[in-house]
Amino acid sequence: MVTEKTLSIAFHIYNTIAELGPEDKQLCLEAEKALNSSYSPYSGFRVGAAILLESGKIIHGSNQENAAFPSGLCAERAALFNFGSNYPNEKITHIAITSYTDKFVVENPVTPCGACLQVLAEYERKQVSEIEVLLYCLNGAVWKIKGAKAFLPFLFFENRLNRSDDKTA
């Protein structure tokens, strides 16, 4: 027997950053500041991310390219790994992401790649709460999405990988 299921996501679209509340607006502006540390000499496509912790601390990340292309790192993972290394006992409430290039006008918010979403999902799982994602298009719309699963509903998780009663570990 075949069963068909339908998935849907809900998210909010704001026409401009001015429509956001003060905390979300500030986090988007922090993501914009993070663009300044982007190292993107090959693509010319800068990405900045800013993470808001429950304590109020803001952490930045930007994309870092390398001539050996797979050796680079996305802004989202740069910020998330910074968080994991330096604030492992805190909780992330929000992440804002923005992008810019001199080559063309970015007309819509840019979404995280699958690898970044998987890392985001891992931190959500660790802290047992979803992270609000703000995708900010400079001089344009902001999309507000709740949790990594909204982007990637079939995230990879295998609960037996972290079993503490495993005697072979």
C-alpha positions as CSV (number, residue, x, y, z in Angstrom):
1,M,0.0,0.0,0.0
2,V,1.3,3.4,-1.0
3,T,0.7,6.4,1.4
4,E,1.1,9.9,0.2
5,K,1.9,12.7,2.6
6,T,2.2,16.4,2.1
7,L,4.7,18.7,3.9
8,S,4.2,22.4,4.3
9,I,6.2,25.1,6.0
10,A,5.1,28.4,7.4
11,F,7.3,31.5,7.5
12,H,6.9,35.2,7.7
13,I,8.0,37.7,5.0
14,Y,8.8,41.2,5.9
15,N,9.1,43.7,3.0
16,T,12.0,45.6,4.7
17,I,14.2,45.4,7.8
18,A,12.2,48.4,9.2
19,E,9.2,46.1,9.7
20,L,11.1,43.9,12.2
21,G,11.2,44.3,16.0
22,P,14.2,45.9,17.5
23,E,16.0,42.7,18.4
24,D,15.6,41.1,15.0
25,K,16.5,44.3,13.2
26,Q,19.7,44.6,15.3
27,L,20.7,41.0,14.6
28,C,20.2,41.6,10.8
29,L,22.5,44.6,11.0
30,E,25.0,42.5,12.9
31,A,25.0,40.0,10.0
32,E,25.6,42.9,7.7
33,K,28.6,43.9,9.7
34,A,29.9,40.3,9.4
35,L,30.1,40.8,5.7
36,N,33.3,42.9,6.3
37,S,35.3,39.9,7.4
38,S,34.3,37.7,4.5
39,Y,37.2,36.3,2.5
40,S,35.7,35.7,-0.9
41,P,38.3,36.5,-3.6
42,Y,37.1,33.7,-5.9
43,S,33.4,34.1,-6.0
44,G,33.1,37.7,-4.9
45,F,30.0,36.6,-3.0
46,R,30.2,37.7,0.6
47,V,28.0,36.1,3.3
48,G,27.6,37.2,6.9
49,A,25.9,35.6,9.8
50,A,25.2,36.7,13.3
51,I,24.0,34.5,16.2
52,L,22.1,35.8,19.2
53,L,22.6,33.8,22.4
54,E,20.1,33.5,25.2
55,S,22.5,35.6,27.3
56,G,22.3,38.4,24.8
57,K,25.8,37.8,23.4
58,I,26.1,38.1,19.6
59,I,28.6,35.9,17.6
60,H,29.6,36.7,14.0
61,G,30.7,34.5,11.2
62,S,31.5,35.1,7.5
63,N,32.3,32.9,4.5
64,Q,36.0,32.0,4.1
65,E,37.1,30.8,0.6
66,N,40.1,28.9,-0.4
67,A,41.7,28.2,-3.8
68,A,41.0,24.5,-3.1
69,F,37.3,25.2,-3.1
70,P,36.1,22.4,-0.8
71,S,38.4,23.8,1.9
72,G,36.4,26.9,2.5
73,L,33.6,27.4,5.0
74,C,30.2,29.0,4.9
75,A,29.4,32.0,7.1
76,E,26.7,30.0,9.0
77,R,29.0,27.2,9.9
78,A,31.8,29.6,10.8
79,A,29.5,31.3,13.3
80,L,28.0,28.0,14.6
81,F,31.4,26.4,15.1
82,N,32.6,29.6,16.8
83,F,29.6,29.3,19.2
84,G,30.2,25.5,19.8
85,S,33.9,26.1,20.6
86,N,33.5,29.1,22.8
87,Y,30.0,29.0,24.3
88,P,29.0,25.3,24.5
89,N,26.7,25.7,27.5
90,E,24.7,28.6,26.2
91,K,21.6,28.5,23.9
92,I,21.2,30.0,20.5
93,T,17.9,31.8,20.0
94,H,18.3,33.4,16.5
95,I,20.6,33.4,13.6
96,A,20.6,36.2,10.9
97,I,22.2,35.6,7.5
98,T,22.8,38.1,4.7
99,S,24.8,38.4,1.5
100,Y,26.3,40.9,-0.9
101,T,28.2,40.9,-4.2
102,D,29.5,43.7,-6.4
103,K,28.6,41.6,-9.5
104,F,24.8,41.9,-9.3
105,V,22.0,42.9,-7.0
106,V,20.9,40.2,-4.7
107,E,17.1,40.4,-5.0
108,N,16.0,37.7,-2.5
109,P,17.2,36.4,0.8
110,V,19.8,33.7,0.4
111,T,19.2,30.4,2.2
112,P,21.8,28.3,4.0
113,C,23.2,25.2,2.2
114,G,22.3,21.7,3.3
115,A,25.5,21.2,5.3
116,C,24.8,24.4,7.2
117,L,21.3,23.4,7.9
118,Q,22.4,20.0,9.2
119,V,24.9,21.7,11.6
120,L,22.1,24.1,12.7
121,A,19.9,21.1,13.3
122,E,22.5,19.5,15.4
123,Y,22.7,22.5,17.7
124,E,18.9,22.6,17.9
125,R,19.0,19.0,18.9
126,K,21.7,19.6,21.5
127,Q,19.8,22.5,23.1
128,V,16.4,20.9,22.7
129,S,14.9,24.0,21.1
130,E,14.5,25.4,17.6
131,I,16.5,28.4,16.4
132,E,14.8,31.2,14.6
133,V,16.4,32.0,11.2
134,L,16.3,35.5,9.7
135,L,17.3,35.6,6.0
136,Y,18.0,39.2,5.3
137,C,18.2,40.7,1.8
138,L,20.1,44.0,1.9
139,N,17.6,46.7,0.9
140,G,14.9,44.1,0.5
141,A,12.8,41.4,2.2
142,V,13.5,39.5,5.4
143,W,12.2,35.9,5.7
144,K,11.7,34.7,9.3
145,I,11.7,30.9,9.6
146,K,11.4,28.7,12.7
147,G,13.9,25.9,12.9
148,A,16.1,23.9,10.5
149,K,13.4,21.4,9.8
150,A,11.4,24.0,7.9
151,F,14.2,24.1,5.3
152,L,15.2,20.5,5.4
153,P,12.3,18.3,6.7
154,F,14.2,15.0,6.3
155,L,17.3,15.9,8.4
156,F,19.7,13.1,9.1
157,F,19.6,11.9,12.7
158,E,20.3,8.4,14.0
159,N,19.6,8.2,17.7
160,R,21.7,5.1,18.2
161,L,24.9,7.0,17.3
162,N,25.0,8.7,20.7
163,R,24.0,5.8,22.9
164,S,25.8,6.1,26.2
165,D,25.2,2.4,27.0
166,D,27.3,1.3,24.0
167,K,30.0,-1.0,25.4
168,T,32.1,-0.9,22.2
169,A,32.9,2.8,22.4
